[in-house]
Structure formats: structure tokens, C-alpha cells
């Protein structure tokens, strides 16, 4: 059943995110690191669209965080969205003072 597989994957992802939050509760990392770790969970399950939405939400909260722009650019590139990827990489470079090499 396709629906059951999605439900199982959703439960697995929720459990992994909860485990991540619990593991980091004692010493929370900086917001950008936490965002990157959170984004890695659905990405690890091949849910690139969901990962992209999650990174976009994090960018609303942390628009000046170059790591998030870089991760979003990498995700766009993996999805074949080269124009969007270049825009995200350019924003990351700008925020880092030009320190991120062009891809």
C-alpha cells in the first residue's frame, strides 16, 4: 500500500526529528546549525521538496544566515533548478563577504 508507506515514512521522520531535538536539548547549537540538522532529516529520506520548504521557512526567521542560503542553493542544484541555485549561492556569497566560491 502506497499510503501506508508514506505514513510509515512520516512517522520515521517525526521520530528522527524528535530524537534530534532531544539529543540537542542540553546544549542547543546555533540556529543555523539546528536548521541545517533539521533539514537533513527529510533530505535523507529523499523528500527534497519538503526539505526545500523547511529551509525556506528557516530563511524567513534567519534571512541573514549564509549557511541556509547555501544549503537551499545546493538543494536547488540537486533538483536541476540551476537559476534558483545560483541566486541562493550568490546570496550566501554576499552575506559572507564574497567568501563562498562560485559553483
HELIX and SHEET records of a PDB file:
HELIX    1   1 UNK A    2  UNK A   24  1                                  23    
HELIX    2   2 UNK A   31  UNK A   44  1                                  14    
HELIX    3   3 UNK A   48  UNK A   61  1                                  14    
HELIX    4   4 UNK A   66  UNK A   78  1                                  13    
HELIX    5   5 UNK A   82  UNK A   95  1                                  14    
END                                                                             
